[in-house]
Amino acid sequence: MLSNLRYLGLDVHAETIAIAVAEPDGEVRSLGIIPNRPEAVAKLIRKLGPREQLHVCYEAGPCGYVLYWQLTRLGVDCDVVAPTLVPTKPGDRVKTDRRDAEKLARCHRAGDLTRVWVSDAAHEALRDLVRAREAAKQDQLRARHRLGKFLLRHGIRPPAGAKPWTQRHRRWLDTLTLALPALDATLGDYLHEIDHAAARLERLETALDAAIDTAPAALRTVIAALQCLRGIRQVTAATIVSEVGPLSRFTHPRQLMGYSGTVPSEHSSGRSIHRGAITKTGNAHLRRVLVEAAWAYRFPPKCTKALRTRQRGQPDTITAIAWQAQQRLSTRYRRPPWAGGTHAPCDHCRRPRARRLHLGDRRRGRKRAGHGCVTHWGSAVAGHGKGESSNALGDQASAELAPASPRQLPTDHDYAGALRAIRE
């Protein structure tokens, strides 16, 4: 039975689908191009013979999972593969739909493709709603920035004590009048756009609350459990669940951090080890909320009133895990794993940009003169601020940092002390 399997590669576009098949005897040939319509796909499957012998794959893209759902309903085994992980030849400079379909069929038969997790229609709808709310939040921020920079260009500043986008600040904006009619019209349009963004965000958040209330019980349980963690409320929990899917599909926290792109990049060879910034090759939506939530662990462990409200009604085991995580992550932020010994965090270690600005001696184990901690350089995922918090959430997702290359070029920052001595 296995020797009769036929592997189909589909290069899917909005209007067309290029098809290629890898035959059991080793031949890979193109079957042409069909319209991207359900009836055309169903006709193709009928022509290709027994459905039990067909293995279909196509790349994840803007066309979504509609084709996958149709093929699975027809009884065909289908995989949606990651397009960035499809093997490519460095010297191949010819790209056509036919060649792409043939490459997919050939790689699918060889087992060189990486399949992605495909959600069902209900889960996909929740993810679309969460992403729509995120887009509305970004649009609101852009609208506010436009108005703020417009006022700055004309030298208009809010009164003392009126913090941006508070009620007092908004009352001042409503009473603001400009000299020229064109400027007054521009101000009115910017204010209208801000009001529109706020109303849109409110509608989407109301719809998100309703969608979570009507979600399956298992999904609501996970969302409620995630809110027991400090820094995670309903929107963040819904984002994590909608973007990740079943958390059990990851066997280790490092896999989850790799999926979010918060692991350090590495370019090592032999005894030379070089680790750089985080890869950012994973899910950007998940990475954003994880980094935002991780900032809450800069502070000492504390169970606030809002956190106790979210934990009310949850099992004791979940609240115990949340408290243990809060203690661990807060300690990890205040005493990074590379500090070593009993050295207490100093002012140099607490500065968020210290490791990004200092480009001094890079030799292994070399210490800066007048400073008690080893000078390190590496990725933001194991650093201060965002990186450290993201790494902590991943349960030691990244490996221990290694010193950077001694060939790093110096900058003006390295000669700052010498220049001050010359001036004196």
Buried (B, 14 or more C-beta within 10 A) or exposed (E): EEEEBBBBBBBBBEEBBBBBBBBEEEEBEBBEBBEBEEEEBEEBBEEBEEBEBBBBBBBBEEBBBBBBBBBBEBEBBBBBBEBEBBEEEEEEEEEEBBBBBBBBBBBBBEEEBEBBEBBEEEBBBBBEBBBBBBEBBEBBEEBBEBBBEBBEEEEEEBEEEBEEBEEEBBEEBEEEEBEEEEBEEBBEEBBEBBEEBBEBBEEBBEEBEEBBEEBEEEBBEBBBBBBBBBBBBBBBBBBBBBBBBEEEEBEEEBBBBBBBBBBBBBEEEEEEBBBBBBBBBBBEBBBBBBBBBBBBBBBEBEEEEEBEEBBEEBEEEBBEBBBEBBEBBBBBBBBBEBBEEEEEBEEBBEBEEBBBEBBBBBEEEEEEEEBEBBBBBBBBBBBBBBBBBBBBBBBBBBEEBBBBEEEEEEEEEBEEEEEEEEEE
